[in-house]
Amino acid sequence: MEFLLALASGFILGTLHAFDADHLAAVTAFSGKAADAKRSALYGVVWGLGHSVTLFLFGLVAIAFRFVIPPLVRSVSEAVIGVMLVGIGIWVLSGLFRRKRIHIHRHTHDGVEHVHFHSHQAQPDHGHRHSMFLVGAAHGLAGTASVLVLIPIALSHSILAAALYLLVFGVGTMTAMGFFAYLLGSVARAGSAGRLLPVIQGAAGIASIGVGLVWISGSLFAS
C-alpha cells in the first residue's frame, strides 16, 4: 500500500512539475503555432516525452551509481535552457509580425474606429515535433537533480522501484502538459476568426524571452 501511495505521489508531483514557468513558456510558444487543438496537445505530449526520457535515463544512472550532479553542470544546463527560451521567444515574435502573415487592421463600426490584428494566412503546422522533443529533453536534463530529491527514500534504494517512480512521474508530466496544450489550442482558436491566437502567441514569445533571461542570470549568479 505504501508503495502504491508513493507511485501516486509521483504522478501528482509529475503533473505539478509540468507547470514550471520555463516549461509553460516553451510549450505555449510552440503550441500556439499548431493548426488545431489536437495538434497543440500533441506538441505538449511530445515535449513531455522528451522531458521524461532524459529524466528517466539520467535519473537511473545517478541512482544506480550514487552519482550527484555537480552544481557546475546544473548551472551550465540552466544557462543553455535560458538561451534556448530566448531563442524560442525571438522565433515566435519574428514569425508573428511578418507582414505576409499578420498586420494591424483598422476598420470602423458606427463611426468608431477599431484596431485589431488581422491575418491573411492560416498558421500551418510546420511539424516542429522533433524540436519539441529536444526542448523537453533539455528541460529534463536540467531538472534531473531537483526531481531526484522528490523520490521517496524507501524507493531510492531499489533500482526497479525508482525506475517505476520516474516512469509514473513522467506520465504525469506528459498528461498535464498535453491537457494544458489542448486547452491552450482550444482557447487560442475560439471564435470564427481566432483573434486570440496572435495575442497568445505574442504573450508566449515575450514570456519565453523573459523566463529565459531569468534562467541565464540565475545560472551566472549560481556559478
ZAROVO-355310 format. One record per residue (C-alpha): z negated, y negated, x negated; residue in one letter; residue number from 1. Coordinates in Angstrom, 1 decimal, decimal comma. Layout:
residues N
<rec><zz>Z</zz><yy>Y</yy><xx>X</xx><type>A</type><seq>NUM</seq></rec>
...
This chain:
residues 223
<rec><zz>0,0</zz><yy>0,0</yy><xx>0,0</xx><type>M</type><seq>1</seq></rec>
<rec><zz>-0,9</zz><yy>-2,4</yy><xx>-2,8</xx><type>E</type><seq>2</seq></rec>
<rec><zz>2,5</zz><yy>-1,6</yy><xx>-4,5</xx><type>F</type><seq>3</seq></rec>
<rec><zz>4,4</zz><yy>-2,4</yy><xx>-1,3</xx><type>L</type><seq>4</seq></rec>
<rec><zz>2,5</zz><yy>-5,7</yy><xx>-0,9</xx><type>L</type><seq>5</seq></rec>
<rec><zz>3,3</zz><yy>-6,6</yy><xx>-4,5</xx><type>A</type><seq>6</seq></rec>
<rec><zz>7,0</zz><yy>-6,0</yy><xx>-3,8</xx><type>L</type><seq>7</seq></rec>
<rec><zz>6,8</zz><yy>-8,0</yy><xx>-0,6</xx><type>A</type><seq>8</seq></rec>
<rec><zz>5,3</zz><yy>-10,9</yy><xx>-2,5</xx><type>S</type><seq>9</seq></rec>
<rec><zz>8,2</zz><yy>-10,6</yy><xx>-5,0</xx><type>G</type><seq>10</seq></rec>
<rec><zz>10,7</zz><yy>-11,0</yy><xx>-2,2</xx><type>F</type><seq>11</seq></rec>
<rec><zz>8,8</zz><yy>-14,1</yy><xx>-0,8</xx><type>I</type><seq>12</seq></rec>
<rec><zz>8,5</zz><yy>-15,6</yy><xx>-4,2</xx><type>L</type><seq>13</seq></rec>
<rec><zz>12,2</zz><yy>-15,0</yy><xx>-4,8</xx><type>G</type><seq>14</seq></rec>
<rec><zz>13,1</zz><yy>-16,9</yy><xx>-1,7</xx><type>T</type><seq>15</seq></rec>
<rec><zz>10,9</zz><yy>-19,8</yy><xx>-2,7</xx><type>L</type><seq>16</seq></rec>
<rec><zz>12,3</zz><yy>-19,8</yy><xx>-6,2</xx><type>H</type><seq>17</seq></rec>
<rec><zz>15,8</zz><yy>-20,3</yy><xx>-4,8</xx><type>A</type><seq>18</seq></rec>
<rec><zz>14,8</zz><yy>-23,8</yy><xx>-3,6</xx><type>F</type><seq>19</seq></rec>
<rec><zz>14,0</zz><yy>-25,2</yy><xx>-7,0</xx><type>D</type><seq>20</seq></rec>
<rec><zz>15,7</zz><yy>-28,6</yy><xx>-7,4</xx><type>A</type><seq>21</seq></rec>
<rec><zz>18,2</zz><yy>-27,6</yy><xx>-10,1</xx><type>D</type><seq>22</seq></rec>
<rec><zz>19,2</zz><yy>-24,6</yy><xx>-8,1</xx><type>H</type><seq>23</seq></rec>
<rec><zz>19,9</zz><yy>-26,6</yy><xx>-4,9</xx><type>L</type><seq>24</seq></rec>
<rec><zz>21,8</zz><yy>-29,3</yy><xx>-6,8</xx><type>A</type><seq>25</seq></rec>
<rec><zz>24,2</zz><yy>-26,8</yy><xx>-8,3</xx><type>A</type><seq>26</seq></rec>
<rec><zz>24,8</zz><yy>-24,7</yy><xx>-5,2</xx><type>V</type><seq>27</seq></rec>
<rec><zz>25,1</zz><yy>-27,7</yy><xx>-3,0</xx><type>T</type><seq>28</seq></rec>
<rec><zz>27,8</zz><yy>-29,2</yy><xx>-5,3</xx><type>A</type><seq>29</seq></rec>
<rec><zz>29,8</zz><yy>-26,0</yy><xx>-5,2</xx><type>F</type><seq>30</seq></rec>
<rec><zz>29,3</zz><yy>-25,1</yy><xx>-1,6</xx><type>S</type><seq>31</seq></rec>
<rec><zz>30,5</zz><yy>-28,5</yy><xx>-0,4</xx><type>G</type><seq>32</seq></rec>
<rec><zz>34,0</zz><yy>-27,6</yy><xx>-1,7</xx><type>K</type><seq>33</seq></rec>
<rec><zz>34,2</zz><yy>-24,3</yy><xx>0,2</xx><type>A</type><seq>34</seq></rec>
<rec><zz>36,7</zz><yy>-24,1</yy><xx>3,0</xx><type>A</type><seq>35</seq></rec>
<rec><zz>34,2</zz><yy>-22,9</yy><xx>5,7</xx><type>D</type><seq>36</seq></rec>
<rec><zz>30,5</zz><yy>-22,0</yy><xx>6,2</xx><type>A</type><seq>37</seq></rec>
<rec><zz>31,1</zz><yy>-18,3</yy><xx>5,4</xx><type>K</type><seq>38</seq></rec>
<rec><zz>32,6</zz><yy>-19,1</yy><xx>2,0</xx><type>R</type><seq>39</seq></rec>
<rec><zz>29,8</zz><yy>-21,6</yy><xx>1,4</xx><type>S</type><seq>40</seq></rec>
<rec><zz>27,4</zz><yy>-18,7</yy><xx>2,0</xx><type>A</type><seq>41</seq></rec>
<rec><zz>29,4</zz><yy>-16,5</yy><xx>-0,4</xx><type>L</type><seq>42</seq></rec>
<rec><zz>29,0</zz><yy>-19,2</yy><xx>-3,1</xx><type>Y</type><seq>43</seq></rec>
<rec><zz>25,3</zz><yy>-19,1</yy><xx>-2,6</xx><type>G</type><seq>44</seq></rec>
<rec><zz>25,1</zz><yy>-15,3</yy><xx>-2,8</xx><type>V</type><seq>45</seq></rec>
<rec><zz>27,3</zz><yy>-15,2</yy><xx>-6,0</xx><type>V</type><seq>46</seq></rec>
<rec><zz>25,0</zz><yy>-17,8</yy><xx>-7,6</xx><type>W</type><seq>47</seq></rec>
<rec><zz>22,0</zz><yy>-15,7</yy><xx>-6,6</xx><type>G</type><seq>48</seq></rec>
<rec><zz>23,7</zz><yy>-12,6</yy><xx>-8,1</xx><type>L</type><seq>49</seq></rec>
<rec><zz>24,3</zz><yy>-14,3</yy><xx>-11,4</xx><type>G</type><seq>50</seq></rec>
<rec><zz>20,7</zz><yy>-15,5</yy><xx>-11,4</xx><type>H</type><seq>51</seq></rec>
<rec><zz>19,4</zz><yy>-12,1</yy><xx>-10,6</xx><type>S</type><seq>52</seq></rec>
<rec><zz>21,5</zz><yy>-10,2</yy><xx>-13,2</xx><type>V</type><seq>53</seq></rec>
<rec><zz>20,3</zz><yy>-12,2</yy><xx>-16,2</xx><type>T</type><seq>54</seq></rec>
<rec><zz>16,7</zz><yy>-12,4</yy><xx>-14,9</xx><type>L</type><seq>55</seq></rec>
<rec><zz>16,7</zz><yy>-8,6</yy><xx>-14,4</xx><type>F</type><seq>56</seq></rec>
<rec><zz>18,2</zz><yy>-7,8</yy><xx>-17,8</xx><type>L</type><seq>57</seq></rec>
<rec><zz>16,3</zz><yy>-10,2</yy><xx>-19,9</xx><type>F</type><seq>58</seq></rec>
<rec><zz>13,1</zz><yy>-9,7</yy><xx>-17,9</xx><type>G</type><seq>59</seq></rec>
<rec><zz>13,2</zz><yy>-5,9</yy><xx>-18,5</xx><type>L</type><seq>60</seq></rec>
<rec><zz>13,9</zz><yy>-6,4</yy><xx>-22,2</xx><type>V</type><seq>61</seq></rec>
<rec><zz>10,9</zz><yy>-8,8</yy><xx>-22,5</xx><type>A</type><seq>62</seq></rec>
<rec><zz>8,6</zz><yy>-6,4</yy><xx>-20,7</xx><type>I</type><seq>63</seq></rec>
<rec><zz>9,8</zz><yy>-3,3</yy><xx>-22,5</xx><type>A</type><seq>64</seq></rec>
<rec><zz>9,3</zz><yy>-4,8</yy><xx>-25,9</xx><type>F</type><seq>65</seq></rec>
<rec><zz>6,4</zz><yy>-7,1</yy><xx>-25,0</xx><type>R</type><seq>66</seq></rec>
<rec><zz>8,6</zz><yy>-10,0</yy><xx>-26,1</xx><type>F</type><seq>67</seq></rec>
<rec><zz>7,5</zz><yy>-13,5</yy><xx>-25,4</xx><type>V</type><seq>68</seq></rec>
<rec><zz>10,4</zz><yy>-16,0</yy><xx>-25,1</xx><type>I</type><seq>69</seq></rec>
<rec><zz>9,8</zz><yy>-18,8</yy><xx>-27,7</xx><type>P</type><seq>70</seq></rec>
<rec><zz>9,4</zz><yy>-22,3</yy><xx>-26,5</xx><type>P</type><seq>71</seq></rec>
<rec><zz>12,4</zz><yy>-23,5</yy><xx>-28,5</xx><type>L</type><seq>72</seq></rec>
<rec><zz>14,7</zz><yy>-21,0</yy><xx>-26,7</xx><type>V</type><seq>73</seq></rec>
<rec><zz>13,4</zz><yy>-22,3</yy><xx>-23,4</xx><type>R</type><seq>74</seq></rec>
<rec><zz>13,9</zz><yy>-25,9</yy><xx>-24,4</xx><type>S</type><seq>75</seq></rec>
<rec><zz>17,5</zz><yy>-25,2</yy><xx>-25,5</xx><type>V</type><seq>76</seq></rec>
<rec><zz>18,3</zz><yy>-23,3</yy><xx>-22,4</xx><type>S</type><seq>77</seq></rec>
<rec><zz>16,9</zz><yy>-26,1</yy><xx>-20,2</xx><type>E</type><seq>78</seq></rec>
<rec><zz>19,0</zz><yy>-28,6</yy><xx>-22,1</xx><type>A</type><seq>79</seq></rec>
<rec><zz>22,1</zz><yy>-26,5</yy><xx>-21,5</xx><type>V</type><seq>80</seq></rec>
<rec><zz>21,2</zz><yy>-26,3</yy><xx>-17,8</xx><type>I</type><seq>81</seq></rec>
<rec><zz>20,8</zz><yy>-30,1</yy><xx>-17,8</xx><type>G</type><seq>82</seq></rec>
<rec><zz>24,2</zz><yy>-30,8</yy><xx>-19,4</xx><type>V</type><seq>83</seq></rec>
<rec><zz>25,8</zz><yy>-28,3</yy><xx>-17,0</xx><type>M</type><seq>84</seq></rec>
<rec><zz>24,3</zz><yy>-30,0</yy><xx>-14,0</xx><type>L</type><seq>85</seq></rec>
<rec><zz>25,5</zz><yy>-33,4</yy><xx>-15,2</xx><type>V</type><seq>86</seq></rec>
<rec><zz>29,0</zz><yy>-31,9</yy><xx>-15,7</xx><type>G</type><seq>87</seq></rec>
<rec><zz>29,0</zz><yy>-30,4</yy><xx>-12,2</xx><type>I</type><seq>88</seq></rec>
<rec><zz>27,9</zz><yy>-33,8</yy><xx>-10,7</xx><type>G</type><seq>89</seq></rec>
<rec><zz>30,7</zz><yy>-35,7</yy><xx>-12,5</xx><type>I</type><seq>90</seq></rec>
<rec><zz>33,2</zz><yy>-33,0</yy><xx>-11,4</xx><type>W</type><seq>91</seq></rec>
<rec><zz>32,2</zz><yy>-33,3</yy><xx>-7,8</xx><type>V</type><seq>92</seq></rec>
<rec><zz>32,3</zz><yy>-37,1</yy><xx>-7,7</xx><type>L</type><seq>93</seq></rec>
<rec><zz>35,6</zz><yy>-37,3</yy><xx>-9,6</xx><type>S</type><seq>94</seq></rec>
<rec><zz>37,2</zz><yy>-34,9</yy><xx>-7,1</xx><type>G</type><seq>95</seq></rec>
<rec><zz>35,6</zz><yy>-36,7</yy><xx>-4,2</xx><type>L</type><seq>96</seq></rec>
<rec><zz>37,2</zz><yy>-40,1</yy><xx>-5,0</xx><type>F</type><seq>97</seq></rec>
<rec><zz>40,6</zz><yy>-39,0</yy><xx>-5,9</xx><type>R</type><seq>98</seq></rec>
<rec><zz>42,9</zz><yy>-41,2</yy><xx>-3,9</xx><type>R</type><seq>99</seq></rec>
<rec><zz>45,1</zz><yy>-38,5</yy><xx>-2,6</xx><type>K</type><seq>100</seq></rec>
<rec><zz>42,1</zz><yy>-36,6</yy><xx>-1,2</xx><type>R</type><seq>101</seq></rec>
<rec><zz>39,9</zz><yy>-39,4</yy><xx>0,1</xx><type>I</type><seq>102</seq></rec>
<rec><zz>39,8</zz><yy>-43,1</yy><xx>0,6</xx><type>H</type><seq>103</seq></rec>
<rec><zz>37,9</zz><yy>-45,7</yy><xx>2,6</xx><type>I</type><seq>104</seq></rec>
<rec><zz>39,4</zz><yy>-46,1</yy><xx>6,1</xx><type>H</type><seq>105</seq></rec>
<rec><zz>38,9</zz><yy>-49,2</yy><xx>8,3</xx><type>R</type><seq>106</seq></rec>
<rec><zz>39,5</zz><yy>-49,4</yy><xx>12,0</xx><type>H</type><seq>107</seq></rec>
<rec><zz>38,5</zz><yy>-51,5</yy><xx>14,9</xx><type>T</type><seq>108</seq></rec>
<rec><zz>36,9</zz><yy>-50,5</yy><xx>18,3</xx><type>H</type><seq>109</seq></rec>
<rec><zz>36,3</zz><yy>-53,1</yy><xx>20,9</xx><type>D</type><seq>110</seq></rec>
<rec><zz>36,6</zz><yy>-55,9</yy><xx>18,4</xx><type>G</type><seq>111</seq></rec>
<rec><zz>34,1</zz><yy>-54,3</yy><xx>16,0</xx><type>V</type><seq>112</seq></rec>
<rec><zz>35,3</zz><yy>-53,1</yy><xx>12,6</xx><type>E</type><seq>113</seq></rec>
<rec><zz>34,1</zz><yy>-49,7</yy><xx>11,4</xx><type>H</type><seq>114</seq></rec>
<rec><zz>34,4</zz><yy>-48,3</yy><xx>7,9</xx><type>V</type><seq>115</seq></rec>
<rec><zz>34,2</zz><yy>-44,6</yy><xx>7,0</xx><type>H</type><seq>116</seq></rec>
<rec><zz>35,6</zz><yy>-42,1</yy><xx>4,6</xx><type>F</type><seq>117</seq></rec>
<rec><zz>38,9</zz><yy>-40,5</yy><xx>5,6</xx><type>H</type><seq>118</seq></rec>
<rec><zz>40,6</zz><yy>-37,5</yy><xx>4,0</xx><type>S</type><seq>119</seq></rec>
<rec><zz>44,3</zz><yy>-36,7</yy><xx>4,2</xx><type>H</type><seq>120</seq></rec>
<rec><zz>44,0</zz><yy>-33,2</yy><xx>2,8</xx><type>Q</type><seq>121</seq></rec>
<rec><zz>41,6</zz><yy>-30,4</yy><xx>3,8</xx><type>A</type><seq>122</seq></rec>
<rec><zz>39,4</zz><yy>-29,3</yy><xx>1,0</xx><type>Q</type><seq>123</seq></rec>
<rec><zz>40,8</zz><yy>-26,0</yy><xx>-0,1</xx><type>P</type><seq>124</seq></rec>
<rec><zz>38,7</zz><yy>-23,2</yy><xx>-1,5</xx><type>D</type><seq>125</seq></rec>
<rec><zz>39,6</zz><yy>-23,2</yy><xx>-5,2</xx><type>H</type><seq>126</seq></rec>
<rec><zz>37,8</zz><yy>-19,9</yy><xx>-5,8</xx><type>G</type><seq>127</seq></rec>
<rec><zz>35,0</zz><yy>-21,1</yy><xx>-8,1</xx><type>H</type><seq>128</seq></rec>
<rec><zz>33,1</zz><yy>-17,9</yy><xx>-7,6</xx><type>R</type><seq>129</seq></rec>
<rec><zz>33,2</zz><yy>-16,9</yy><xx>-11,3</xx><type>H</type><seq>130</seq></rec>
<rec><zz>31,9</zz><yy>-20,4</yy><xx>-12,1</xx><type>S</type><seq>131</seq></rec>
<rec><zz>29,1</zz><yy>-19,9</yy><xx>-9,6</xx><type>M</type><seq>132</seq></rec>
<rec><zz>28,1</zz><yy>-16,6</yy><xx>-11,2</xx><type>F</type><seq>133</seq></rec>
<rec><zz>28,0</zz><yy>-18,2</yy><xx>-14,6</xx><type>L</type><seq>134</seq></rec>
<rec><zz>25,9</zz><yy>-21,1</yy><xx>-13,4</xx><type>V</type><seq>135</seq></rec>
<rec><zz>23,5</zz><yy>-18,7</yy><xx>-11,7</xx><type>G</type><seq>136</seq></rec>
<rec><zz>23,3</zz><yy>-16,6</yy><xx>-14,8</xx><type>A</type><seq>137</seq></rec>
<rec><zz>22,4</zz><yy>-19,7</yy><xx>-16,9</xx><type>A</type><seq>138</seq></rec>
<rec><zz>19,7</zz><yy>-20,6</yy><xx>-14,4</xx><type>H</type><seq>139</seq></rec>
<rec><zz>18,4</zz><yy>-17,0</yy><xx>-14,5</xx><type>G</type><seq>140</seq></rec>
<rec><zz>18,2</zz><yy>-17,1</yy><xx>-18,3</xx><type>L</type><seq>141</seq></rec>
<rec><zz>16,4</zz><yy>-20,4</yy><xx>-18,3</xx><type>A</type><seq>142</seq></rec>
<rec><zz>13,9</zz><yy>-19,3</yy><xx>-15,7</xx><type>G</type><seq>143</seq></rec>
<rec><zz>13,1</zz><yy>-15,8</yy><xx>-17,1</xx><type>T</type><seq>144</seq></rec>
<rec><zz>9,9</zz><yy>-16,8</yy><xx>-18,8</xx><type>A</type><seq>145</seq></rec>
<rec><zz>8,5</zz><yy>-18,6</yy><xx>-15,7</xx><type>S</type><seq>146</seq></rec>
<rec><zz>9,4</zz><yy>-15,7</yy><xx>-13,4</xx><type>V</type><seq>147</seq></rec>
<rec><zz>7,8</zz><yy>-13,1</yy><xx>-15,7</xx><type>L</type><seq>148</seq></rec>
<rec><zz>4,5</zz><yy>-14,8</yy><xx>-15,2</xx><type>V</type><seq>149</seq></rec>
<rec><zz>4,7</zz><yy>-14,1</yy><xx>-11,5</xx><type>L</type><seq>150</seq></rec>
<rec><zz>4,9</zz><yy>-10,3</yy><xx>-12,0</xx><type>I</type><seq>151</seq></rec>
<rec><zz>1,5</zz><yy>-8,8</yy><xx>-11,0</xx><type>P</type><seq>152</seq></rec>
<rec><zz>-0,4</zz><yy>-7,4</yy><xx>-13,9</xx><type>I</type><seq>153</seq></rec>
<rec><zz>-0,6</zz><yy>-3,9</yy><xx>-12,2</xx><type>A</type><seq>154</seq></rec>
<rec><zz>3,2</zz><yy>-3,7</yy><xx>-12,2</xx><type>L</type><seq>155</seq></rec>
<rec><zz>3,9</zz><yy>-5,2</yy><xx>-15,6</xx><type>S</type><seq>156</seq></rec>
<rec><zz>2,5</zz><yy>-2,0</yy><xx>-17,3</xx><type>H</type><seq>157</seq></rec>
<rec><zz>5,3</zz><yy>0,1</yy><xx>-15,8</xx><type>S</type><seq>158</seq></rec>
<rec><zz>9,0</zz><yy>-0,5</yy><xx>-16,6</xx><type>I</type><seq>159</seq></rec>
<rec><zz>10,1</zz><yy>1,1</yy><xx>-13,3</xx><type>L</type><seq>160</seq></rec>
<rec><zz>7,6</zz><yy>-0,9</yy><xx>-11,2</xx><type>A</type><seq>161</seq></rec>
<rec><zz>8,6</zz><yy>-4,2</yy><xx>-13,0</xx><type>A</type><seq>162</seq></rec>
<rec><zz>12,3</zz><yy>-3,4</yy><xx>-12,5</xx><type>A</type><seq>163</seq></rec>
<rec><zz>11,7</zz><yy>-2,9</yy><xx>-8,8</xx><type>L</type><seq>164</seq></rec>
<rec><zz>9,8</zz><yy>-6,2</yy><xx>-8,6</xx><type>Y</type><seq>165</seq></rec>
<rec><zz>12,6</zz><yy>-8,1</yy><xx>-10,4</xx><type>L</type><seq>166</seq></rec>
<rec><zz>15,2</zz><yy>-6,4</yy><xx>-8,2</xx><type>L</type><seq>167</seq></rec>
<rec><zz>13,4</zz><yy>-7,4</yy><xx>-5,0</xx><type>V</type><seq>168</seq></rec>
<rec><zz>12,8</zz><yy>-10,9</yy><xx>-6,4</xx><type>F</type><seq>169</seq></rec>
<rec><zz>16,5</zz><yy>-11,2</yy><xx>-7,0</xx><type>G</type><seq>170</seq></rec>
<rec><zz>17,3</zz><yy>-10,0</yy><xx>-3,4</xx><type>V</type><seq>171</seq></rec>
<rec><zz>15,0</zz><yy>-12,7</yy><xx>-2,1</xx><type>G</type><seq>172</seq></rec>
<rec><zz>16,7</zz><yy>-15,3</yy><xx>-4,2</xx><type>T</type><seq>173</seq></rec>
<rec><zz>20,2</zz><yy>-14,2</yy><xx>-3,1</xx><type>M</type><seq>174</seq></rec>
<rec><zz>19,2</zz><yy>-14,1</yy><xx>0,6</xx><type>T</type><seq>175</seq></rec>
<rec><zz>17,6</zz><yy>-17,5</yy><xx>0,6</xx><type>A</type><seq>176</seq></rec>
<rec><zz>20,4</zz><yy>-19,2</yy><xx>-1,3</xx><type>M</type><seq>177</seq></rec>
<rec><zz>23,1</zz><yy>-17,6</yy><xx>0,8</xx><type>G</type><seq>178</seq></rec>
<rec><zz>21,4</zz><yy>-18,7</yy><xx>4,0</xx><type>F</type><seq>179</seq></rec>
<rec><zz>20,9</zz><yy>-22,2</yy><xx>2,6</xx><type>F</type><seq>180</seq></rec>
<rec><zz>24,6</zz><yy>-22,5</yy><xx>1,6</xx><type>A</type><seq>181</seq></rec>
<rec><zz>25,7</zz><yy>-21,2</yy><xx>5,0</xx><type>Y</type><seq>182</seq></rec>
<rec><zz>23,6</zz><yy>-23,9</yy><xx>6,8</xx><type>L</type><seq>183</seq></rec>
<rec><zz>24,9</zz><yy>-26,5</yy><xx>4,4</xx><type>L</type><seq>184</seq></rec>
<rec><zz>28,5</zz><yy>-25,5</yy><xx>5,1</xx><type>G</type><seq>185</seq></rec>
<rec><zz>27,9</zz><yy>-25,5</yy><xx>8,9</xx><type>S</type><seq>186</seq></rec>
<rec><zz>26,3</zz><yy>-28,9</yy><xx>8,9</xx><type>V</type><seq>187</seq></rec>
<rec><zz>28,9</zz><yy>-30,4</yy><xx>6,5</xx><type>A</type><seq>188</seq></rec>
<rec><zz>31,8</zz><yy>-29,4</yy><xx>8,8</xx><type>R</type><seq>189</seq></rec>
<rec><zz>30,1</zz><yy>-30,3</yy><xx>12,1</xx><type>A</type><seq>190</seq></rec>
<rec><zz>32,3</zz><yy>-32,3</yy><xx>14,4</xx><type>G</type><seq>191</seq></rec>
<rec><zz>36,1</zz><yy>-32,4</yy><xx>14,7</xx><type>S</type><seq>192</seq></rec>
<rec><zz>36,7</zz><yy>-34,3</yy><xx>11,5</xx><type>A</type><seq>193</seq></rec>
<rec><zz>33,8</zz><yy>-33,0</yy><xx>9,4</xx><type>G</type><seq>194</seq></rec>
<rec><zz>32,9</zz><yy>-36,5</yy><xx>8,4</xx><type>R</type><seq>195</seq></rec>
<rec><zz>29,6</zz><yy>-35,4</yy><xx>6,9</xx><type>L</type><seq>196</seq></rec>
<rec><zz>31,4</zz><yy>-33,4</yy><xx>4,2</xx><type>L</type><seq>197</seq></rec>
<rec><zz>32,2</zz><yy>-36,3</yy><xx>1,9</xx><type>P</type><seq>198</seq></rec>
<rec><zz>28,7</zz><yy>-37,7</yy><xx>2,4</xx><type>V</type><seq>199</seq></rec>
<rec><zz>27,1</zz><yy>-34,4</yy><xx>1,4</xx><type>I</type><seq>200</seq></rec>
<rec><zz>29,4</zz><yy>-33,9</yy><xx>-1,5</xx><type>Q</type><seq>201</seq></rec>
<rec><zz>28,7</zz><yy>-37,4</yy><xx>-2,8</xx><type>G</type><seq>202</seq></rec>
<rec><zz>24,9</zz><yy>-36,9</yy><xx>-2,4</xx><type>A</type><seq>203</seq></rec>
<rec><zz>25,2</zz><yy>-33,5</yy><xx>-4,1</xx><type>A</type><seq>204</seq></rec>
<rec><zz>27,1</zz><yy>-35,0</yy><xx>-7,0</xx><type>G</type><seq>205</seq></rec>
<rec><zz>24,6</zz><yy>-37,8</yy><xx>-7,6</xx><type>I</type><seq>206</seq></rec>
<rec><zz>21,6</zz><yy>-35,4</yy><xx>-7,2</xx><type>A</type><seq>207</seq></rec>
<rec><zz>23,2</zz><yy>-32,9</yy><xx>-9,7</xx><type>S</type><seq>208</seq></rec>
<rec><zz>23,6</zz><yy>-35,7</yy><xx>-12,3</xx><type>I</type><seq>209</seq></rec>
<rec><zz>20,0</zz><yy>-36,9</yy><xx>-11,6</xx><type>G</type><seq>210</seq></rec>
<rec><zz>18,4</zz><yy>-33,5</yy><xx>-11,9</xx><type>V</type><seq>211</seq></rec>
<rec><zz>20,5</zz><yy>-32,7</yy><xx>-15,0</xx><type>G</type><seq>212</seq></rec>
<rec><zz>19,2</zz><yy>-35,8</yy><xx>-16,7</xx><type>L</type><seq>213</seq></rec>
<rec><zz>15,7</zz><yy>-34,9</yy><xx>-15,8</xx><type>V</type><seq>214</seq></rec>
<rec><zz>16,1</zz><yy>-31,5</yy><xx>-17,4</xx><type>W</type><seq>215</seq></rec>
<rec><zz>17,7</zz><yy>-32,9</yy><xx>-20,5</xx><type>I</type><seq>216</seq></rec>
<rec><zz>14,9</zz><yy>-35,4</yy><xx>-21,0</xx><type>S</type><seq>217</seq></rec>
<rec><zz>12,3</zz><yy>-32,8</yy><xx>-20,3</xx><type>G</type><seq>218</seq></rec>
<rec><zz>13,7</zz><yy>-30,4</yy><xx>-22,9</xx><type>S</type><seq>219</seq></rec>
<rec><zz>13,8</zz><yy>-33,2</yy><xx>-25,5</xx><type>L</type><seq>220</seq></rec>
<rec><zz>10,2</zz><yy>-34,2</yy><xx>-25,0</xx><type>F</type><seq>221</seq></rec>
<rec><zz>9,1</zz><yy>-30,5</yy><xx>-24,9</xx><type>A</type><seq>222</seq></rec>
<rec><zz>10,7</zz><yy>-29,9</yy><xx>-28,3</xx><type>S</type><seq>223</seq></rec>
